[in-house]
Amino acid sequence: MKAADYIAADPSLRAVADAQETVWINPRLLPFDTVDGLSQLAVSDADIADAAERLRRFAPFLRRAFPETEETDGLIESPLRTIPRMQERLAAEYHAQIPGRLLLKMDSHLAIAGSVKARGGIYEVLKHAEDLAVAAGRLRITDDYAKIADLRDFFSQYTIQVGSTGNLGMSIGIMSAAIGFRVRVHMSADAKQWKKNLLRSHGVEVIEYADDYSRAVAEGRRASDTDPMSHFVDDEKSVDLFLGYAVAAKRLDEQLAAQNIIVDSEHPLIVYIPAGVGGAPGGVSYGLRRLYHDNVHCFFVEPAQCPSVLLGVATQEFERANVHDFGIAGKTDADGLACAGPSGLVTRIMTNHMAGVFTVSEAHLYDYLRDLDGSEGIRIEPSSCASFAGPVGLLRFPTARAYCARHGLTPDRLQRATQIAWATGGRLVPEGIWTEYLATHR
């Protein structure tokens, strides 16, 4: 089918193809109990629990290698903050109704890599290191994993490679270098120069392409396939990445409980997560659905110029979908979200779990950045700021209001709701770049 045929079948895709700010509501979302058994064929509760336990095993090593994780006892976790002043500012500036309370999940400030990619990317590197060391008899599961810091010579035989627009490459590069792996990060033209510089300062080999994310991934995969001592971290297909992200759900549950925030049918949870290829929001959202079932509503947010996950699910073309086929340029300042085609793994798994996708303009990325800095004194990357398009748009678009009505999100329940904007990156941004971001208008 051609783009025109998909738009004829789903007229809401017209605004998407025109690169407008809009919302696409997923008609394939099903009640959790309907799809639970099918979903577990891909990733089960036991798989997620195993990933969480592996991260706990690595905590002694992380404390030793990265002193900034000492305060979280070696776990890589971020704060969950209520942002009432930002909620008020968004409501006033955008004439938006934002019911309930608005919180910011600050994966933008995660230790080591300063982005949500510290979850999936670091997890996959740690799992690969464990697999290699256990197979070679250099490590036992019952050992104190602090000893991994003494195995650099062993790990230096091996190479880790990844294709990235920026943040995934930073998480893979920084952690791999700390363990002792040789690291090659294949970076697309969208990647920011400061991220390339930071990686090189850690001893990472950065290979640059004057092309988009898909080219960087393809070249990285090809290079890794020719080297039997190389492992390729595949953002488009990796179950390990997905599992690392999914661990976030239980940790969020603990943070909500610590703040006496209830999630049930009378107190719904609505989450908005920026999406590039889809791995991070897919894993996090899937974990949340496994915990809260139909009491959580997970929306992705993508740049209006690069809505690849939306198109992958809407057309059911999955990884074959590409924004260029709909006449969309795919150029965005949200470098972490600059993926013209989505993950086939994620779009398939999330087809029946994702509530929908909001799209955001380039101008609003920077407007929201200034709003958050001015109201709460918090700075997050432009790509992270995409998440605010969700709470601003939930009651703005008729189709989103219809979604609320259809799923029992009555005005009373929405007043008792918790809305979470998921901040995906920002901690490592240099001060000079913040000055540029704050002064940028599109």
C-alpha positions in Angstrom: 0.0 0.0 0.0 1.1 3.6 -0.6 0.9 6.4 1.9 -2.3 7.7 0.3 -4.0 4.4 0.9 -3.0 4.3 4.6 -4.3 7.9 4.9 -7.6 7.0 3.2 -8.0 4.1 5.6 -7.1 6.2 8.6 -7.7 9.9 8.0 -6.0 10.8 11.3 -2.7 10.1 9.4 -3.2 13.1 7.2 -2.1 15.5 10.0 0.9 13.1 10.6 1.9 13.2 7.0 1.6 17.0 7.0 4.0 17.1 10.0 1.5 18.8 12.2 1.3 18.6 16.0 -1.4 16.0 16.5 -2.3 12.8 18.4 -2.8 9.3 16.9 -4.9 7.0 19.0 -4.1 3.3 18.6 -7.2 1.4 17.5 -5.4 -1.9 18.3 -5.0 -1.3 22.0 -6.6 -4.3 23.8 -7.4 -4.9 27.5 -4.3 -6.3 29.2 -5.9 -9.7 30.1 -6.7 -10.2 26.4 -3.0 -10.0 25.3 -1.1 -11.0 28.4 -0.4 -14.6 27.3 0.7 -13.6 23.8 3.0 -10.8 25.1 4.8 -13.2 27.5 5.9 -15.2 24.5 8.3 -12.3 23.8 9.1 -11.0 27.3 7.8 -12.5 30.5 7.6 -11.3 34.2 10.4 -13.8 34.9 12.6 -12.3 32.2 12.1 -8.8 33.8 12.8 -10.1 37.3 16.0 -11.9 36.0 17.2 -8.6 34.5 16.5 -6.7 37.8 18.5 -9.3 39.7 21.4 -9.1 37.3 21.6 -5.3 37.8 21.7 -5.9 41.6 24.6 -8.4 41.1 26.5 -5.7 39.3 25.9 -3.0 42.0 29.3 -3.6 43.7 31.1 -3.1 40.5 29.2 0.0 39.6 29.9 1.5 43.1 33.6 0.8 42.5 33.8 2.1 38.9 31.4 5.0 39.2 31.4 6.7 42.7 28.4 8.8 41.7 26.3 5.6 42.2 27.3 5.3 45.8 24.2 7.1 47.1 21.9 4.7 45.3 23.9 1.7 46.4 25.2 0.9 43.0 21.8 1.0 41.3 21.3 3.4 38.4 18.1 5.2 39.2 16.6 8.6 38.8 14.4 10.9 41.0 10.6 11.3 40.5 9.6 14.9 41.1 6.3 16.6 41.3 6.4 19.7 39.1 3.4 21.9 40.1 4.9 25.2 38.8 5.5 23.6 35.4 2.0 22.3 35.4 0.7 25.8 36.1 2.9 27.3 33.4 1.9 24.8 30.8 -1.8 25.3 31.6 -1.5 29.1 31.4 0.7 29.4 28.3 -1.0 26.7 26.2 -4.5 27.2 27.5 -4.4 23.5 28.5 -6.4 21.5 31.0 -3.9 19.4 32.9 -5.9 17.5 35.5 -4.5 15.5 38.5 -0.8 16.0 39.4 2.1 16.2 37.0 5.4 14.6 37.8 8.8 14.4 36.0 10.6 11.1 35.9 14.2 12.3 35.7 16.0 9.7 33.6 17.6 12.8 32.2 19.7 12.8 35.4 20.6 9.0 35.6 24.1 8.4 36.7 26.9 7.5 34.3 25.2 8.2 31.0 22.7 10.9 31.9 19.8 9.5 29.9 17.2 6.8 29.8 19.7 4.8 27.6 21.6 4.2 30.9 18.9 1.6 31.6 18.9 -0.5 28.4 22.3 0.2 27.0 24.2 -0.3 30.2 22.2 -3.4 31.0 23.1 -5.1 27.7 26.8 -4.3 28.2 26.7 -5.7 31.7 24.9 -8.9 30.6 27.3 -9.5 27.8 30.2 -9.0 30.2 28.7 -11.5 32.6 28.1 -14.1 29.8 31.6 -13.9 28.6 33.3 -14.0 32.1 31.1 -16.9 33.3 31.7 -18.9 30.2 35.5 -18.4 30.5 35.4 -19.4 34.2 36.5 -15.9 35.3 33.3 -15.2 37.2 30.6 -17.1 39.1 27.1 -15.8 39.7 27.8 -16.0 43.5 30.9 -13.8 43.3 31.2 -10.3 44.5 31.0 -8.5 41.2 33.4 -5.8 42.3 36.0 -8.2 40.9 35.0 -7.3 37.4 37.0 -4.1 37.7 40.1 -6.4 37.8 39.3 -8.2 34.6 40.0 -5.4 32.1 42.7 -7.5 30.3 40.2 -10.3 29.8 37.6 -8.0 28.4 40.0 -6.1 26.2 40.0 -9.1 23.8 36.4 -8.2 22.9 34.7 -5.4 21.0 31.3 -3.8 21.5 29.7 -1.9 18.6 26.5 0.1 18.3 24.8 2.5 15.9 23.4 5.7 17.5 22.2 9.2 17.2 23.8 10.0 20.5 22.5 8.9 23.9 22.6 5.1 23.3 26.1 5.5 22.0 27.1 7.3 25.2 25.6 4.7 27.5 27.3 1.8 25.6 30.5 3.6 25.1 31.0 4.9 28.7 30.1 1.5 30.3 32.0 -0.6 27.8 35.2 1.4 28.2 34.9 1.2 32.0 34.7 -2.6 31.9 37.7 -2.8 29.4 36.0 -3.6 26.1 37.2 -2.0 22.9 34.3 0.2 21.7 33.1 1.5 18.4 30.1 3.8 18.2 28.8 4.4 14.7 27.1 7.8 14.8 24.6 9.3 12.4 24.7 12.9 11.0 22.1 13.8 13.6 24.4 13.2 16.6 25.6 16.3 18.4 29.3 17.1 18.3 29.6 17.4 22.1 28.4 13.8 22.5 31.0 12.6 20.0 33.7 14.6 21.9 32.6 13.1 25.3 32.8 9.6 23.9 36.3 10.1 22.5 37.4 11.5 25.9 36.5 8.0 27.3 38.7 6.3 24.7 35.7 5.3 22.5 36.3 5.1 18.7 33.6 7.2 17.1 32.8 6.5 13.4 30.8 9.3 11.8 28.4 9.1 8.8 26.9 11.9 6.7 23.7 9.9 6.7 20.8 9.1 9.1 20.4 6.7 12.0 19.5 3.7 9.8 22.8 3.9 7.9 24.8 4.1 11.2 23.0 1.0 12.5 23.5 -0.9 9.2 27.2 -0.1 9.0 27.7 -0.9 12.7 25.9 -4.3 12.3 27.9 -5.1 9.2 31.3 -4.3 10.8 30.4 -6.3 13.9 29.3 -9.3 11.8 32.7 -9.6 10.3 34.5 -9.9 13.7 33.8 -13.0 15.8 35.1 -11.2 18.9 32.6 -8.3 18.4 29.1 -7.9 19.9 26.6 -5.5 18.2 24.1 -3.8 20.4 21.1 -3.7 18.0 18.7 -0.9 19.0 16.2 -2.2 16.5 16.1 -5.8 17.6 17.6 -6.3 21.0 15.5 -8.1 23.7 18.3 -7.3 26.2 17.9 -3.6 25.7 14.1 -4.0 26.0 14.5 -5.8 29.3 16.9 -3.2 30.7 14.2 -0.6 30.1 11.4 -2.7 31.5 13.1 -2.9 34.9 12.2 0.8 35.3 8.6 -0.1 35.9 9.0 -1.8 39.3 11.4 0.9 40.5 8.8 3.5 39.5 6.2 1.6 41.4 8.4 1.8 44.5 8.9 5.5 44.1 5.1 6.1 43.7 4.5 4.1 46.9 7.1 6.2 48.7 5.1 9.3 47.8 1.8 7.7 48.8 0.6 7.8 45.2 -2.0 5.1 44.4 -2.5 3.6 41.0 -5.8 1.8 40.5 -9.0 2.2 38.4 -10.0 5.3 40.5 -6.5 6.7 40.4 -5.2 6.1 36.8 -1.6 6.6 35.7 -0.9 8.3 32.4 2.7 8.3 31.1 4.3 10.1 28.2 7.7 9.0 26.9 9.7 10.4 23.9 10.4 7.8 21.2 13.1 7.4 18.6 13.4 3.9 17.3 11.1 2.9 20.2 13.2 0.7 22.5 13.2 2.8 25.7 9.5 3.8 25.7 8.6 0.3 24.6 10.4 -1.4 27.4 9.3 1.1 30.1 5.6 1.0 28.9 5.5 -2.7 28.6 6.9 -3.1 32.2 4.2 -0.6 33.4 1.4 -2.5 31.7 2.6 -5.7 33.3 2.3 -4.0 36.7 -0.7 -1.9 36.4 -2.7 -3.6 33.5 -5.5 -1.3 32.3 -4.9 1.3 35.0 -1.9 2.7 33.1 -2.2 4.6 29.8 1.1 4.8 27.9 1.6 7.3 25.2 4.7 7.8 23.1 5.7 11.3 21.9 7.6 11.8 18.7 8.8 14.9 16.7 6.2 15.8 14.1 9.2 15.6 11.7 10.0 12.0 12.6 7.0 10.0 13.8 8.4 6.6 12.9 7.0 4.4 15.7 3.5 5.9 15.1 3.7 5.0 11.4 5.1 1.5 12.2 2.2 0.6 14.4 -0.5 2.5 12.4 0.4 0.9 9.1 1.4 -2.5 10.7 4.5 -2.3 8.5 6.6 -2.3 11.6 10.3 -1.9 10.8 9.4 -1.5 7.1 7.7 1.8 7.8 9.7 4.9 7.0 8.7 8.6 7.5 10.2 9.4 4.0 7.5 7.2 2.5 4.9 9.7 3.8 6.8 12.7 2.5 8.1 13.7 6.0 11.7 15.0 6.1 12.8 13.2 9.2 15.0 16.1 10.3 14.7 17.1 13.9 16.7 18.9 16.6 15.7 16.1 18.9 18.7 14.1 18.0 17.8 11.1 20.2 14.5 10.8 18.4 15.8 11.2 14.8 15.0 7.7 13.6 13.2 7.5 10.2 12.3 3.9 10.8 11.2 2.1 14.0 12.1 -1.1 15.8 10.2 -4.1 14.5 10.5 -5.8 17.9 9.0 -2.8 19.7 6.2 -2.0 17.2 5.1 -5.6 17.3 5.1 -6.0 21.0 3.4 -2.6 21.7 0.8 -2.9 19.0 -1.8 -4.0 21.6 -0.3 -2.1 24.6 0.3 1.4 23.4 -2.5 4.0 23.9 -1.3 6.3 21.2 1.3 8.8 20.0 1.5 12.6 20.4 3.6 14.5 17.9 5.4 17.7 18.8 6.8 20.7 16.8 10.4 21.7 16.8 9.4 25.1 18.3 7.7 23.6 21.2 10.7 21.4 22.1 12.6 24.7 23.0 9.5 26.4 24.5 9.0 23.5 26.9 12.8 23.6 27.7 12.6 27.2 28.7 9.3 26.6 30.6 10.8 23.9 32.7 14.0 25.8 33.4 12.1 28.9 34.3 9.4 27.3 36.5 11.3 24.4 38.2 15.0 25.2 37.6 15.4 21.8 35.8 17.2 21.5 32.5 16.6 18.6 30.2 17.5 18.1 26.5 15.1 19.3 23.8 14.3 15.6 22.9 13.3 15.0 26.5 11.0 18.0 26.4 8.9 16.3 23.8 7.1 14.5 26.7 5.2 17.7 27.7 3.2 17.6 24.4 1.3 14.7 26.1 -0.2 16.5 29.1 -0.7 19.6 27.1 -2.6 17.7 24.4 -4.5 15.1 26.3 -7.7 17.2 26.6 -6.9 19.4 23.6 -7.5 17.0 20.8 -11.0 15.6 20.3 -9.6 12.1 19.5 -7.7 12.1 22.8 -10.8 13.3 24.7 -12.7 10.4 23.1 -10.0 8.0 24.2 -10.4 9.2 27.8 -14.2 8.7 27.6 -13.8 5.3 26.1 -11.4 4.1 28.8 -13.3 5.4 31.8 -11.0 8.4 32.3 -13.9 10.6 33.5 -13.4 14.1 34.7 -13.4 12.9 38.4 -10.9 10.2 37.7 -8.7 12.5 35.8 -8.6 14.9 38.7 -7.3 11.9 40.8 -4.8 10.9 38.0 -1.1 10.9 38.1 0.5 12.1 34.8 4.2 11.5 34.3 6.4 13.2 31.7 9.4 11.0 31.2 12.6 13.0 30.8 15.0 11.0 28.7 18.3 13.0 28.7 20.2 16.0 29.8 22.6 15.5 32.7 25.8 15.5 30.6 25.0 18.5 28.4 27.9 21.1 28.6 27.0 24.5 30.0 27.7 26.2 26.7 25.2 24.0 24.9 22.5 24.9 27.5 23.1 28.6 26.6 22.5 27.7 22.9 19.4 25.6 23.7 17.8 28.3 25.9 18.3 30.9 23.2 17.0 28.7 20.3 13.7 29.6 18.7 12.2 27.7 15.8 
